[in-house]
Amino acid sequence: MQSNKQKENNLANSVASYLNGTLALETLNFNNLSMNELINLFADYASCKYITNDKTPNLLNAIIDTISNKLPSMSLIKVIDLYIVFFNKSLLIEDTMIGSKNILSVMSYHISDEEYIEKEIKKKKITKDKFIDNCKKDLTTYSNMIDLNEKIFSFYNNLLDKILLFIESNLHKITNQEKKYLFDNLNSRFEINSEKLLEAIKNENKGNIREVVNYNDIKNSLIVYESFRDTLLEKNDN
């Protein structure tokens, strides 16, 4: 029997063979993977390292389809938890894009500002041509980074849309008993994450930079749980 490590290595080798053009996509069997393994696989290949490969889009779409096909075997609360995982990741990618676009805007302004250029070339002791050439290279780097992240973001959006559609369509089908179970679990998760948020705020205020991402993830999770909780309440009112 294969160990988890052997299984991961075999999958990585198979995917690498597909990306190198020596293996057909149809030979990759994602159905035997757990949801956690699929999440990790998607995160690994929806990245700047792989997104430029022409075969990566088909690979990611196949993973998205597999995840979508597995949703009916999960409880709705678990699907909502899954939605939050990808939602938080997509927001990080979006923040990266926004940051890169802001830097690109500032750099584009500076490269046309003669006073700024003169100050910088004196400080760095380089020629104006060399400074402008370096700026253009930096502009290209940030522009390329934005393009890559936009491609990655589109795959996260596609997956999020499919998961959200599944949740919303099934909210119309569940029984009153299932609604109560879901509502109780949403309440429980909201309370737990509220406590985590308070702890993260305390740590952030102490200057613990690592808590910033944790704080944002928890805050975003609360928003999603609250949104679905409100949706359930509206359905009960109706």
Phi, psi and omega in degrees: 000135182288140173282165178300324180293317178296320179298316179297316180296317180296319179294316179299319179293321179294316179296320179298320178295321177296313181295332179276355177086014182254004180215139180281148180300325183297339181278348179275116182259102180271349184296334181277356181276148174284167180298321178297321179293322178293320177300312180295321180295316179298313181298323180297316188262344170273067185213163181299333182295325187246342190296339180281346177289131184299337182272347183298318179305316178295323177297312181295321178296324178293321178293317179300316179298320180294317177300314180300319181292338181271348184301320181298341180274358182252155173288157182298323181295325178290325177293321177296318176301319180295318178303318182295322179303310182285328178298313179297319180294319180296324179293325176296318179295318179297318178298321178298317179297315181298316178299316180295321179293323178294317179296318180299320180295316180295316181295323179296323178291315183297323185291346177254005182258103184299321180296317178296317181298315180299319180295318183289320182290330175290319181292320184268351178058049176229166180285162179297319180298319180294318180298314180295321178298318178296320179297318180296323177295318179295320178298318178296319180299311181292323178297317178295322179296320178297315180300316181296314182292329176294322177295315179297316181301324181296325179288321175297319178297319179299313180294316179298321179298318180293318180293317180296319178299319178297315181298310184296322180292327181278339176297335179280346188255341189288152179283170178299322179295318179293325176298317180296317179300315181294316181298317178299319180290323176296318177299315181298314180294322179297317181293316180298315181289331175297318178295319179296323181295317178299320179293320179295323178297317178300315181292323179294320179293338177276001178090016179277097185298328182297340181279350183297311179296317179300318179299314181295319179299315181294317180300316179294322178297319178299320180298317182291314179300318180295320181298314180288329177295318178295322179298317179295319179297320178297320180293324178292323179294326181279000000 
